[in-house]
Amino acid sequence: MPKYGANGTVTDIGLTTVKVRNFDNTITTIPTWALVSDAFINWSGMSASGGRRIKRQPEH
């Protein structure tokens, strides 16, 4: 969910928040209602197939 800076694996689901361990090992907390109201990409198929995600940063 780019809006929240989350791009990793869900580690904890609570009543009001969901914790995501990002690919850079940081933790992002997302309100649970955001998973219902906002769009997100499910990367579990990529992980299950042994694939990797490469994120490019534009040069400044």
C-alpha positions as CSV (number, residue, x, y, z in Angstrom):
1,M,0.0,0.0,0.0
2,P,2.1,2.9,-1.3
3,K,-0.2,5.4,0.5
4,Y,1.2,4.1,3.8
5,G,4.7,3.1,2.7
6,A,3.9,-0.6,3.2
7,N,5.4,-3.2,0.8
8,G,6.1,-6.4,2.6
9,T,4.7,-9.2,4.7
10,V,1.9,-8.9,7.3
11,T,3.3,-9.8,10.7
12,D,0.4,-9.0,13.0
13,I,-3.3,-8.4,12.6
14,G,-5.1,-6.6,15.5
15,L,-8.5,-5.2,16.0
16,T,-7.5,-1.7,14.8
17,T,-4.2,-2.1,13.1
18,V,-2.2,-4.3,10.8
19,K,1.6,-4.5,11.1
20,V,3.7,-5.0,7.9
21,R,7.4,-5.9,7.8
22,N,8.6,-4.1,4.7
23,F,11.2,-5.5,2.3
24,D,13.8,-3.2,3.9
25,N,13.0,-4.7,7.4
26,T,11.1,-1.6,8.7
27,I,7.7,-1.9,10.3
28,T,4.6,0.0,9.0
29,T,1.3,0.1,10.9
30,I,-1.8,0.4,8.8
31,P,-5.4,0.9,10.1
32,T,-7.5,-2.2,9.4
33,W,-10.2,-0.2,7.7
34,A,-7.6,0.8,5.0
35,L,-7.4,-2.8,3.8
36,V,-11.1,-2.6,3.0
37,S,-11.3,0.9,1.6
38,D,-8.0,1.2,-0.3
39,A,-6.4,-0.8,-3.1
40,F,-3.4,-3.0,-2.4
41,I,-1.3,-5.6,-4.3
42,N,-1.0,-9.2,-2.9
43,W,2.6,-10.3,-3.5
44,S,2.1,-13.8,-1.9
45,G,2.1,-15.5,-5.3
46,M,5.5,-14.0,-6.0
47,S,6.9,-15.2,-2.7
48,A,5.4,-18.7,-3.1
49,S,7.0,-19.2,-6.5
50,G,10.4,-18.2,-5.2
51,G,10.5,-14.9,-7.2
52,R,12.1,-11.7,-6.0
53,R,10.9,-8.1,-6.2
54,I,13.4,-5.5,-7.5
55,K,12.6,-1.9,-6.7
56,R,14.3,0.8,-8.7
57,Q,15.0,4.3,-7.4
58,P,15.3,7.1,-9.9
59,E,18.7,8.8,-9.9
60,H,18.8,12.5,-8.9
